[in-house]
Amino acid sequence: MEVTALRLSAAGYMLDLRYRIVDTAKAAALLDRKVAPYLIEQVSGARLMVPNTPKLGPLRQTGKSANSHRTRFVFFANPGRFIKAGDKVTLVAGNTKIGNLIVE
């Protein structure tokens, strides 16, 4: 999986993760609907989860197709605008961990 961007969105109340699949085995957990990905802020250890809205469901792309040419997204809640630009986070999805992602 190649992270293309991790940006603040929605006036800082959400984090927008954009990625492309490079290794389908590592990305399988992120595409699985049963696995709940989250971000860990590296200094405090705070966990940021994917919001689950009543009408839309989880704010992330899932599915069986692992096309490497598509850019996919996952939104993470940032209550109280806790995460700021320049902070480092770790993405966790199942057994897959990607560390030292810098928020733009």
CORRAUR-V888044 format. One record per backbone hydrogen bond with DSSP energy under -1.0 kcal/mol. CO is the residue of the C=O (numbers start at 1). NH is the residue of the N-H. E is the energy in kcal/mol with one decimal. If there is no record, write none. Layout:
BEGIN
co: {CO,CO}
nh: {NH,NH}
e: {E,E}
END
This chain:
BEGIN
co: {2,5,6,7,9,10,13,14,15,16,17,18,18,19,20,23,27,28,31,38,39,40,41,46,48,49,51,53,57,58,59,72,73,74,76,78,84,87,88,89,90,91,92,93,96,98,101,103}
nh: {20,18,104,16,14,13,78,9,76,7,74,4,5,72,2,27,31,32,63,92,48,90,45,41,39,77,59,57,53,60,75,19,61,17,15,81,87,103,42,101,40,98,38,96,93,91,89,86}
e: {-2.6,-3.0,-3.2,-3.3,-1.9,-1.7,-2.7,-2.9,-2.4,-2.2,-1.7,-2.1,-1.8,-3.2,-3.5,-1.8,-1.5,-1.1,-1.8,-2.8,-2.8,-2.1,-2.4,-2.8,-2.3,-2.9,-2.0,-1.9,-2.1,-1.9,-2.8,-1.9,-2.1,-2.9,-2.5,-2.0,-1.9,-2.6,-2.1,-2.7,-2.4,-2.5,-2.3,-2.0,-2.5,-2.9,-2.5,-3.2}
END
